[in-house]
Amino acid sequence: MLSSGPAGTLWSSGPARPTQAGQVLSRLAQQLVLLTADANAALREGTGAIDRGTTMVRVSLAINADSVSTWFQPVISQLARERSVLLDLHIEDQDHTETLLRRGDVMAAVTTSNTPASGCSIEPLGAMTYSVVCAPSLLHGLPPGQVDVSKLPMVRFDLKDDLQHAYLRMIGAVREPPIHYIPSNREFLSAVQLGLGWGALPDGQISQDLADGRLVSLDPDNTVQTPLFLHRWRFPSATLDRVTEIVRCAARAALPAAK
């Protein structure tokens, strides 16, 4: 089923999704809402009649769950202090967040793509480093130094999660291990800690577990690096500029430059 307008077909169904023309109009509508909200906030501040409940501007951002759990936390903390933005996070795999931006679902996206979407600007944020780890119990009874990860159970977030397979390709593994699917960031970590299987986890999330011996590295010499980029609308907005600045500062403080 198709839904049409003056600009042509805007929506197709099965499942319902905007066409290319619909995506353009959706983004335009959101930009008008953002521009209006920016103007209203500026007018209220200019008169001194500041009501935080009415001057907060909504900003939508697509980002991966690992980022939210690690380096992005200071962004949330800063926005909580400033109380000027209503944050609308869309959690998606870092290889797929750009799709939400292209569809007009969000105003900005943290993604692995280094090619800017149409009408968007792009800047590098740094790289997340993932180590392949497991609980000591998973290795019980195995000869030290002779671990074949392709024979051990693996934990995967969902079908879009390519981190573990990126490691397997890196080491030239020829077989796929048995896989558990745990589509929750916190429970993914918990599953690895409990010995369900091995997984690739961000260094910023597991440093204490490694120090305490709750987790062990299966391959300290090989890590998976995921470069991240911030894509955002190329659109004049004081609110979006401020969110971009906060994200940039948090990333620079926590993420090394991509190699």
C-alpha beads as a LAMMPS data file, in Angstrom:
LAMMPS data file: protein, C-alpha beads

259 atoms
258 bonds

1 atom types
1 bond types

-500.0 500.0 xlo xhi
-500.0 500.0 ylo yhi
-500.0 500.0 zlo zhi

Masses

1 110.0

Atoms # bond

1 1 1 0.000 0.000 0.000
2 1 1 1.294 3.468 -0.883
3 1 1 0.411 6.889 0.515
4 1 1 0.872 9.836 -1.848
5 1 1 1.090 13.602 -1.526
6 1 1 1.991 16.614 -3.678
7 1 1 5.665 15.551 -3.574
8 1 1 4.836 12.059 -4.794
9 1 1 4.703 8.834 -2.812
10 1 1 5.579 9.572 0.822
11 1 1 4.926 6.295 2.630
12 1 1 4.939 2.644 1.674
13 1 1 3.609 -0.061 3.937
14 1 1 4.420 -3.683 4.656
15 1 1 5.978 -2.551 7.001
16 1 1 5.147 1.159 6.830
17 1 1 8.196 3.295 6.081
18 1 1 8.847 6.685 4.484
19 1 1 9.989 6.844 0.877
20 1 1 12.920 9.075 -0.074
21 1 1 10.536 12.009 -0.564
22 1 1 8.883 11.213 2.747
23 1 1 12.242 11.201 4.503
24 1 1 13.002 14.682 3.174
25 1 1 9.668 16.037 4.400
26 1 1 10.020 14.286 7.764
27 1 1 13.399 15.895 8.329
28 1 1 12.063 19.301 7.255
29 1 1 9.182 18.988 9.720
30 1 1 11.558 18.122 12.576
31 1 1 13.852 21.014 11.659
32 1 1 10.922 23.430 11.788
33 1 1 9.950 22.086 15.213
34 1 1 13.546 22.477 16.449
35 1 1 13.861 25.979 14.988
36 1 1 10.578 27.018 16.618
37 1 1 11.609 25.553 19.972
38 1 1 14.978 27.352 19.797
39 1 1 13.214 30.631 19.050
40 1 1 10.671 30.191 21.851
41 1 1 13.436 29.375 24.343
42 1 1 15.414 32.447 23.295
43 1 1 12.341 34.683 23.599
44 1 1 11.515 33.414 27.089
45 1 1 15.099 33.862 28.246
46 1 1 15.116 37.359 26.764
47 1 1 12.110 38.355 28.856
48 1 1 13.393 36.593 31.972
49 1 1 10.301 34.365 32.048
50 1 1 12.172 31.067 32.140
51 1 1 10.083 27.979 32.832
52 1 1 12.255 24.887 32.525
53 1 1 9.234 22.771 31.719
54 1 1 8.458 24.816 28.595
55 1 1 11.901 25.975 27.436
56 1 1 13.524 22.542 27.197
57 1 1 14.089 21.542 23.568
58 1 1 13.854 17.918 22.410
59 1 1 16.896 16.485 20.612
60 1 1 16.868 12.984 19.113
61 1 1 20.126 11.048 18.814
62 1 1 20.861 7.530 17.572
63 1 1 23.666 5.805 19.458
64 1 1 24.888 2.323 20.311
65 1 1 24.265 0.787 23.728
66 1 1 27.975 0.350 24.553
67 1 1 28.583 4.078 24.100
68 1 1 25.651 4.979 26.344
69 1 1 27.019 2.707 29.084
70 1 1 30.545 4.134 28.927
71 1 1 31.857 7.404 27.479
72 1 1 28.409 8.971 26.894
73 1 1 27.525 9.066 30.605
74 1 1 29.139 12.530 31.117
75 1 1 26.900 13.833 28.312
76 1 1 23.823 12.782 30.266
77 1 1 25.294 14.275 33.436
78 1 1 25.991 17.622 31.743
79 1 1 22.526 17.800 30.175
80 1 1 21.019 17.037 33.578
81 1 1 22.864 20.027 35.038
82 1 1 21.920 22.394 32.238
83 1 1 18.253 21.317 32.057
84 1 1 17.765 22.800 28.595
85 1 1 17.395 19.636 26.490
86 1 1 14.883 16.805 26.443
87 1 1 17.000 13.881 25.275
88 1 1 15.442 11.298 22.962
89 1 1 17.942 8.447 22.559
90 1 1 17.422 5.786 19.900
91 1 1 19.540 2.751 20.777
92 1 1 20.852 0.943 17.712
93 1 1 23.972 -0.936 16.637
94 1 1 26.748 1.489 15.689
95 1 1 26.840 0.091 12.147
96 1 1 23.147 0.910 11.666
97 1 1 22.524 4.204 13.503
98 1 1 23.123 6.170 10.299
99 1 1 20.017 4.561 8.801
100 1 1 17.876 6.312 11.415
101 1 1 19.485 9.634 10.502
102 1 1 18.927 9.128 6.772
103 1 1 15.271 8.258 7.432
104 1 1 14.796 11.472 9.380
105 1 1 14.056 9.620 12.632
106 1 1 16.825 11.455 14.507
107 1 1 18.745 14.735 14.321
108 1 1 22.167 13.218 14.983
109 1 1 23.822 9.821 15.133
110 1 1 26.951 8.215 16.535
111 1 1 28.009 5.772 13.840
112 1 1 30.940 3.898 12.340
113 1 1 30.331 5.430 8.906
114 1 1 32.813 8.091 7.806
115 1 1 30.645 9.197 4.877
116 1 1 28.250 12.032 5.760
117 1 1 24.572 11.567 5.023
118 1 1 22.934 14.093 2.717
119 1 1 22.430 17.415 4.480
120 1 1 24.596 16.411 7.433
121 1 1 28.013 17.300 8.810
122 1 1 30.424 14.768 10.276
123 1 1 33.281 14.771 12.772
124 1 1 35.425 11.965 14.239
125 1 1 34.903 11.147 17.913
126 1 1 37.614 8.549 18.463
127 1 1 37.510 4.780 18.735
128 1 1 36.073 2.287 21.188
129 1 1 38.394 -0.612 21.984
130 1 1 36.869 -4.024 22.637
131 1 1 38.660 -6.899 24.347
132 1 1 37.645 -10.530 23.999
133 1 1 36.974 -11.807 27.512
134 1 1 35.247 -14.532 29.474
135 1 1 34.737 -15.725 33.022
136 1 1 37.478 -17.999 34.421
137 1 1 34.863 -20.746 34.844
138 1 1 34.429 -20.989 31.061
139 1 1 38.047 -22.137 30.764
140 1 1 37.848 -24.715 33.550
141 1 1 39.534 -27.947 32.506
142 1 1 41.068 -26.513 29.334
143 1 1 44.864 -26.621 28.838
144 1 1 46.397 -23.170 29.456
145 1 1 47.344 -21.385 26.250
146 1 1 45.443 -23.831 24.045
147 1 1 42.021 -22.185 23.946
148 1 1 40.136 -22.315 20.636
149 1 1 37.461 -19.618 20.911
150 1 1 35.578 -21.057 17.941
151 1 1 34.813 -24.110 20.082
152 1 1 33.648 -22.101 23.103
153 1 1 30.119 -20.673 23.444
154 1 1 29.924 -17.057 22.307
155 1 1 27.588 -14.291 23.492
156 1 1 26.152 -11.986 20.836
157 1 1 23.895 -8.961 21.373
158 1 1 21.694 -9.563 18.314
159 1 1 21.970 -10.364 14.621
160 1 1 23.336 -6.862 13.884
161 1 1 26.182 -7.246 16.379
162 1 1 29.350 -7.931 14.375
163 1 1 31.988 -7.359 17.071
164 1 1 32.591 -11.003 17.955
165 1 1 32.663 -12.018 14.301
166 1 1 35.076 -9.167 13.562
167 1 1 37.450 -10.753 16.073
168 1 1 36.956 -14.218 14.575
169 1 1 37.798 -12.834 11.130
170 1 1 40.847 -11.085 12.591
171 1 1 42.323 -14.337 13.885
172 1 1 41.316 -16.342 10.822
173 1 1 38.816 -18.621 12.546
174 1 1 37.173 -20.967 10.043
175 1 1 34.225 -22.157 12.101
176 1 1 31.458 -20.363 13.939
177 1 1 31.074 -21.079 17.648
178 1 1 27.766 -21.895 19.330
179 1 1 26.006 -18.578 19.989
180 1 1 23.845 -17.198 22.807
181 1 1 21.819 -14.044 22.022
182 1 1 21.461 -11.532 24.873
183 1 1 19.954 -8.261 23.493
184 1 1 20.573 -6.123 26.582
185 1 1 23.770 -4.265 27.394
186 1 1 23.734 -4.942 31.131
187 1 1 22.610 -8.547 30.799
188 1 1 25.185 -9.160 28.051
189 1 1 27.946 -8.232 30.481
190 1 1 26.303 -10.289 33.217
191 1 1 26.066 -13.327 30.928
192 1 1 29.795 -13.150 30.181
193 1 1 30.590 -12.650 33.883
194 1 1 28.503 -15.716 34.767
195 1 1 30.357 -17.912 32.280
196 1 1 27.640 -18.328 29.655
197 1 1 30.155 -17.609 26.903
198 1 1 32.877 -15.250 25.716
199 1 1 32.234 -11.839 24.229
200 1 1 33.837 -8.635 22.966
201 1 1 33.287 -5.908 25.565
202 1 1 34.447 -2.269 25.705
203 1 1 37.578 -1.741 27.783
204 1 1 35.914 1.091 29.662
205 1 1 33.244 -1.287 30.913
206 1 1 35.405 -4.203 32.055
207 1 1 38.658 -2.740 33.419
208 1 1 37.672 -3.390 37.034
209 1 1 36.432 -6.917 36.267
210 1 1 39.790 -7.725 34.665
211 1 1 41.696 -6.245 37.604
212 1 1 39.616 -8.233 40.109
213 1 1 39.844 -11.487 38.151
214 1 1 36.109 -11.747 37.494
215 1 1 36.962 -11.735 33.796
216 1 1 40.054 -12.852 31.905
217 1 1 41.290 -11.753 28.490
218 1 1 41.332 -14.516 25.906
219 1 1 43.660 -12.638 23.570
220 1 1 45.418 -9.589 25.070
221 1 1 47.366 -8.998 21.847
222 1 1 44.296 -8.659 19.618
223 1 1 41.526 -6.153 20.260
224 1 1 38.704 -4.881 18.063
225 1 1 38.732 -1.134 17.418
226 1 1 35.525 0.596 16.370
227 1 1 35.994 4.160 15.061
228 1 1 33.035 6.404 15.862
229 1 1 31.805 9.516 14.072
230 1 1 29.141 12.043 14.954
231 1 1 26.771 12.889 12.122
232 1 1 24.275 15.730 12.641
233 1 1 22.011 17.911 10.602
234 1 1 23.835 20.760 8.881
235 1 1 21.247 23.143 10.277
236 1 1 21.559 26.322 12.386
237 1 1 20.343 25.397 15.858
238 1 1 21.776 26.666 19.136
239 1 1 20.432 23.604 20.925
240 1 1 21.901 21.098 18.480
241 1 1 25.199 23.009 18.510
242 1 1 25.330 22.755 22.300
243 1 1 24.582 19.026 22.328
244 1 1 27.265 18.514 19.675
245 1 1 29.798 20.369 21.817
246 1 1 28.971 18.286 24.901
247 1 1 29.236 15.020 22.952
248 1 1 32.530 16.138 21.416
249 1 1 34.047 16.976 24.813
250 1 1 32.946 13.673 26.363
251 1 1 34.344 11.662 23.467
252 1 1 37.690 13.486 23.480
253 1 1 38.059 12.878 27.206
254 1 1 37.387 9.140 26.978
255 1 1 38.145 7.815 23.497
256 1 1 41.577 7.469 21.887
257 1 1 42.006 8.580 18.296
258 1 1 41.180 5.910 15.746
259 1 1 44.216 4.155 14.296

Bonds

1 1 1 2
2 1 2 3
3 1 3 4
4 1 4 5
5 1 5 6
6 1 6 7
7 1 7 8
8 1 8 9
9 1 9 10
10 1 10 11
11 1 11 12
12 1 12 13
13 1 13 14
14 1 14 15
15 1 15 16
16 1 16 17
17 1 17 18
18 1 18 19
19 1 19 20
20 1 20 21
21 1 21 22
22 1 22 23
23 1 23 24
24 1 24 25
25 1 25 26
26 1 26 27
27 1 27 28
28 1 28 29
29 1 29 30
30 1 30 31
31 1 31 32
32 1 32 33
33 1 33 34
34 1 34 35
35 1 35 36
36 1 36 37
37 1 37 38
38 1 38 39
39 1 39 40
40 1 40 41
41 1 41 42
42 1 42 43
43 1 43 44
44 1 44 45
45 1 45 46
46 1 46 47
47 1 47 48
48 1 48 49
49 1 49 50
50 1 50 51
51 1 51 52
52 1 52 53
53 1 53 54
54 1 54 55
55 1 55 56
56 1 56 57
57 1 57 58
58 1 58 59
59 1 59 60
60 1 60 61
61 1 61 62
62 1 62 63
63 1 63 64
64 1 64 65
65 1 65 66
66 1 66 67
67 1 67 68
68 1 68 69
69 1 69 70
70 1 70 71
71 1 71 72
72 1 72 73
73 1 73 74
74 1 74 75
75 1 75 76
76 1 76 77
77 1 77 78
78 1 78 79
79 1 79 80
80 1 80 81
81 1 81 82
82 1 82 83
83 1 83 84
84 1 84 85
85 1 85 86
86 1 86 87
87 1 87 88
88 1 88 89
89 1 89 90
90 1 90 91
91 1 91 92
92 1 92 93
93 1 93 94
94 1 94 95
95 1 95 96
96 1 96 97
97 1 97 98
98 1 98 99
99 1 99 100
100 1 100 101
101 1 101 102
102 1 102 103
103 1 103 104
104 1 104 105
105 1 105 106
106 1 106 107
107 1 107 108
108 1 108 109
109 1 109 110
110 1 110 111
111 1 111 112
112 1 112 113
113 1 113 114
114 1 114 115
115 1 115 116
116 1 116 117
117 1 117 118
118 1 118 119
119 1 119 120
120 1 120 121
121 1 121 122
122 1 122 123
123 1 123 124
124 1 124 125
125 1 125 126
126 1 126 127
127 1 127 128
128 1 128 129
129 1 129 130
130 1 130 131
131 1 131 132
132 1 132 133
133 1 133 134
134 1 134 135
135 1 135 136
136 1 136 137
137 1 137 138
138 1 138 139
139 1 139 140
140 1 140 141
141 1 141 142
142 1 142 143
143 1 143 144
144 1 144 145
145 1 145 146
146 1 146 147
147 1 147 148
148 1 148 149
149 1 149 150
150 1 150 151
151 1 151 152
152 1 152 153
153 1 153 154
154 1 154 155
155 1 155 156
156 1 156 157
157 1 157 158
158 1 158 159
159 1 159 160
160 1 160 161
161 1 161 162
162 1 162 163
163 1 163 164
164 1 164 165
165 1 165 166
166 1 166 167
167 1 167 168
168 1 168 169
169 1 169 170
170 1 170 171
171 1 171 172
172 1 172 173
173 1 173 174
174 1 174 175
175 1 175 176
176 1 176 177
177 1 177 178
178 1 178 179
179 1 179 180
180 1 180 181
181 1 181 182
182 1 182 183
183 1 183 184
184 1 184 185
185 1 185 186
186 1 186 187
187 1 187 188
188 1 188 189
189 1 189 190
190 1 190 191
191 1 191 192
192 1 192 193
193 1 193 194
194 1 194 195
195 1 195 196
196 1 196 197
197 1 197 198
198 1 198 199
199 1 199 200
200 1 200 201
201 1 201 202
202 1 202 203
203 1 203 204
204 1 204 205
205 1 205 206
206 1 206 207
207 1 207 208
208 1 208 209
209 1 209 210
210 1 210 211
211 1 211 212
212 1 212 213
213 1 213 214
214 1 214 215
215 1 215 216
216 1 216 217
217 1 217 218
218 1 218 219
219 1 219 220
220 1 220 221
221 1 221 222
222 1 222 223
223 1 223 224
224 1 224 225
225 1 225 226
226 1 226 227
227 1 227 228
228 1 228 229
229 1 229 230
230 1 230 231
231 1 231 232
232 1 232 233
233 1 233 234
234 1 234 235
235 1 235 236
236 1 236 237
237 1 237 238
238 1 238 239
239 1 239 240
240 1 240 241
241 1 241 242
242 1 242 243
243 1 243 244
244 1 244 245
245 1 245 246
246 1 246 247
247 1 247 248
248 1 248 249
249 1 249 250
250 1 250 251
251 1 251 252
252 1 252 253
253 1 253 254
254 1 254 255
255 1 255 256
256 1 256 257
257 1 257 258
258 1 258 259
